[in-house]
Amino acid sequence: MTTIKGPGIFLAQFLGDQAPFNSLDSICKWAASLGYTGVQIPTWDSRCIDLQRAAESKTYADEIKGIVKAAGLEITELSTHLQGQLVAVHPAYNELFDSFAPEAVRNNAKARTEWAVQQLKYAAKASQNLGLNAHATFSGALLWHTVYPWPQRPAGLVETGFTELAKRWLPILQVFDEHGVDLCYEVHPGEDLHDGVSYEMFLEKVNEHSRACLLYDPSHLALQCIDYLGYIDHYHERIKMFHVKDAEFNPTAKQGVYGGYQGWVNRAGRFRSLGDGQVDFKSIFSKLAAYDYKGWAVMEWECALKHPEAGAAEGAPFIKQNIIRVTDKAFDDFAGRGADENFNRRILGIDQ
């Protein structure tokens, strides 16, 4: 078994225009002061990284690593959540998602998709240049508007949707394979890969590609009422990243999973700071340790109530307390007799 690495922190929710959140150097020093040992970097934010440059220049990638290392941290992974979303966008969402792309490709779905695909390819090479072996992204969605269908879905619609999704992702997966990096999809409502079944449908379409892996985030599973512990049993071999994120689901007589169009504070299901929700992290960390998960435990902070800086300050010790320093021997070894085949056969009454 391997002791999980951490605590790490996903920087996306903390970056801003005010110090110490407005540069990679200062935000890393802030994270280190709170007890974090790793940072997950969002690649769409130029305050952190120039993704294309990190792909094309090993020197620049080394400079980024140096900034992080100088703060006493490591880079856990890069993230292309926003770019991955744009690999597959249903036209109904075009205007909403255009803000994820540079102005030059807005109002042009084809150019936007091509830009997104190239971003993912840059991310593969940049990850290699940074010495990373896993990468976080979203799958995008062509079918999400039909998730609870009325009128009913026409025959073959889901098949066609996943065939197209796989067609777009297979060349990207191949580039990640060439660079030795696992591409980890965050299973998430709003994405075509939003639960185990949809992930399996995609996996079949990409020919069980070895790099089509998972980012495990129990909060998104809990809010769908999915068995997030059993999920680890099913998919532990594919889980290469871990977002430590809490949530609570409190259905009422008036609303449930869909939330009644309410804001986050008034939803039945909402994200919470670590330890304030309902997720059983002790069992999660135990399962991941037992399955020899070799990656990082990275806090993704989102909360409807608590201030982000308070959540960040509480997150590092919370993760540290839950990380299990795995044992290298059995607790009852002191009573062991050692290996002796003849003795074993006598115990079993064999050949007597």
PEWO-V138321 format. One record per run of one state. SS is the DSSP state (@ for helix, = for strand, . for the rest). FROM is the first residue (numbers start at 1). LEN is the number of residues. If there is no record, write none. Layout:
BEGIN
SS | FROM | LEN
SS | FROM | LEN
END
This chain:
BEGIN
. | 1 | 4
= | 5 | 6
. | 11 | 13
@ | 24 | 10
. | 34 | 4
= | 38 | 5
. | 43 | 8
@ | 51 | 6
. | 57 | 1
@ | 58 | 13
. | 71 | 3
= | 74 | 7
@ | 81 | 5
. | 86 | 3
= | 89 | 1
. | 90 | 1
@ | 91 | 10
. | 101 | 2
@ | 103 | 3
. | 106 | 3
@ | 109 | 21
. | 130 | 4
= | 134 | 4
. | 138 | 3
= | 141 | 1
. | 142 | 2
@ | 144 | 3
. | 147 | 10
@ | 157 | 22
. | 179 | 3
= | 182 | 5
. | 187 | 9
@ | 196 | 10
. | 206 | 6
= | 212 | 6
@ | 218 | 5
. | 223 | 5
@ | 228 | 8
. | 236 | 3
= | 239 | 6
. | 245 | 1
= | 246 | 4
. | 250 | 9
@ | 259 | 3
. | 262 | 2
@ | 264 | 3
. | 267 | 2
= | 269 | 4
. | 273 | 8
@ | 281 | 10
. | 291 | 5
= | 296 | 4
. | 300 | 8
@ | 308 | 15
. | 323 | 10
@ | 333 | 3
. | 336 | 5
@ | 341 | 7
. | 348 | 5
END
